[in-house]
Amino acid sequence: MTWSNRFRLLGGMILVFAIVAGATLVLNQRESQVASNSASFEALTYVVGSDYAGSVVNQAVQEGDRVKKGDPILTIQSATLLRDLASPKGVPSSAAYTVSQTGMVTLTATEPGIVSKMVARVGGFVDAGQALATIDRSGSIFVLAKFRVDSYDFARIQQGALVDVILPDNRRVTGTVSVIRVVTVGGKADAEIEVKTRGLVDGGYGGLVKPGSPVTAILHLRDDGPLAGVKDSFFTLLRQIGM
């Protein structure tokens, strides 16, 4: 065998090895990923309610409106409030509402956010303790994703694990696992996972980021294989160079 043939043979062996190694890494990567059954953007919320029953006389905001802390939401005329104002005990102060001596209680936003639900309407009667509006807190957008995995794969879900969030227009946002909940059904684990992402704001990405908007979440499971370290280094390099 001539030296040129030996070099060709060596080059062919290296090429075959590179192809096999690359295919092995890709296959290993796919086996370490699982797609969500369902996923959507969600937000932390708080409910606006009144300590006093009465009639709604003013509605200061509509669903979808953005509010700041202290902004008025609803004003209620309450005979119960008038009675308490006349009593020796009076009315306790609250950051959630202001009262007037004429029996008006004005409910206010306790944190900035967006009004996602409005139940009360002007002219309607509301009970004490009734939920009258819901506000999504500003800066609290996260992804809630559900996965169906077997017992072995569930053990590979970790806090802080990488999650790729695919938007409806196929753009990708990277997040990490912040909360893991599980319910076992027929030997399968239904995992419900909260994904924390950076820089997402309500209305971002051309309006795609908003509570209730569906997305797809790709969860990266812990790799217990012998090539775990090599694979992690390889795919970290790909992400750093933008691939």
N, C-alpha and C positions, 0 to 999 in steps of 0.2 A: 504494500500500500504506500503510495507516494505521500509526501508531506502535505500537498495541497488537498488530497482526499481526506487525510486525517483532520485537517483544519475544517473542511466542510462537514465531516462527521461530528466534530466537536461543536461546531456552530449549530448544527441541526439538533443535537442533544440539548444544548442550552436553550434553543428556541422552544423545543417541546416542554422542557422543564418550566420555562417561564409561562407558557400557555396553561399547563396543568396547575401551576401554583396560583395564577390569576383566577382560573376557574374555581379552584378550591376556596380561595378567599371570598369570591363573590357568592358561591353557594353557602358558605359558612355565614356570611353576612345576612343572606336572605332567611336562613333558618333562625337567626337571632332577632328577627323582626316579626311583628304581628300587627295587622291592620284592625282598626276599630270597627265594631258592628254599627256603632252610631257615635257621633261626636258633634258638639256645637259650642259656640261661644256662650258664656254665661257671665253674670256679674253678681257681686254681693249686693243685697238689697236691704232696705229697712221699710217698715210700714208706718204710715201716718194714721193716727187715730185720735179720738177725742175722749177726754175724761167726762165730758158732759153731753147728754142727749139734747137734741134740738133740731131746728130747721136750718138748712144751708142757705145763706143769703148772698154769698159771694164765692166765686171760684176764680182764683187768681192765675191758675196755670192749666194747661191742657196736656194730654199725653204727648210725649216727645219733647216737651219743653225742658231746657236746662235750668237748674236752680242753684243758687248759692246758699250757704249757711245763713239762716235767718230770713230767707225770702218767704212771703206769705203763700200758703197753699189754698186754704179754705177759711171762710168765716161762718160761724154757726151762732144763731140766736138761741139762747138757752134759758128757760125758766129755772132750771136747776141751778145754773150759775148765779142767777139773780138772788135766789134763796140763800146760797152759800155766801154771797157777798154781804148779805144783810145779817148773817150769823156772827156771833162773837169769834168763831174760829177763823173766819175769812177764807181766802183762797190761796193755797200754796203757790209759790212761783215755780215756773218750769221753763226750761230751754226749748220745749216743744210747742209752746203756745203763749200768747199774750191775751189778757182779758181787759174789758172796759167796764165801767160802772153801769153801763146800760144793758149788761147781760150778753155781750158779744165776746166770743172766744175765737181768736184767729190762730189757726194751726200753721206752724212754720217749719221749714226744712232744718233738720238738725245737722246735716252734712251736705256738701255739694254733690250733685248728681243729675240724673235725667229721670223725669217722671215716666215710668213705664206702664203704669196702670192707674186709672182714676175711676173709682166706684161711685162716689157721691156726685150729685148734680144739684144745681141751684133749684130751690123749691122743694127738695126732698127732705124727708125726716131721717135722721141718723141716730143710732143708739150709742150709748156710752161704751167704749171699748171696741167698737166696730172698726174694722180695717177700711179706711176711706180712700187711701192712695198708696202706691208702692213706688219707691224711688231706688234706682240703680246707683250705687255709690260711684263717684268718679274714681278712676284709676284702679278699679277692681276687676277688670276683664280677665277671665281665665277660660280655659277649655275644659269641658266635662266630657270624657270619653268612656265608652263601655266596650269591653273586650271579652271574648269567650276563649279561655285557655284551659289546658289540662293542668293537673296538679303540679307536674314537673315544671311547666313553663311559668306557673304562678310563682313558684319559689324563685324564679329568675327576675321577677319584677322588683326593682330597687327604687328607694327614694333618691331623687336626683338623676334618675335615668333619662337619657336623651329621648325626646319625642319630636318627630317632624309633623308639623301641622300644615296640611295642604288646603289652601283656600279654594273657593269655587272657581277662580280663574287660573288654578294650578300653580299659583305662587306659593312658596314654602316659607314657613316661619318656624324657627327652632325654639323649643321649650323644654322644660324638665318636669319630672314627676314630683308633685308636692304633697298629694294626699292619695292614699290607696285604701279602697274599701272592697270587700269581697263577699259574695254569696255563692255557696256551693249548691249546684242543682244537678242531680244525676251523675255525680263524679266529675262534673265540669265546673270550673270556677268562673263565675261572672264577675269580672273585675271592673269596678268603677273608679276611674282615675281623674284627679284634677291636675291639670297641666298649667304651670306658671310660665308665662312668656314675658319678655322685656319689650317695652316700647309700644305695646298695643294700647290704643285709645279707642273709645267708642266713636264709630264713624270713620276709622282709619282704613287704609287700603281701598280708597274709593267707595267707602260706605259698606264694605264687606264685613267689617268688624263691628258687630252689634249683637247683643244678647238674643239667642235663638237662631242665629245664622248657622246653617250646617257646614261642617268641615269634615275632613278625613284626618285621623291621627295615626301615625305609624310609630309604634312603641319599640324601642330598642331594648331587648332583653339582655340580661347578663350572659356573657359568653363563657361557658365552662370548658370549651374545647382546648386542645393542645396548642392551637394557633391563635388563641385569644389575643396575646400580646402583640404578635405580628400584625394581625388583622386590625386592631385598634390603631396602631401606629400608621398603617397604610391608609386607612380611611380618614384619620385625622389630617394626614398630609393632603389628601384629596380635598377636604373641606377648606384647608388653609389656602390652597391655590384656586379655590372657587369652582371645583368640579363636583 
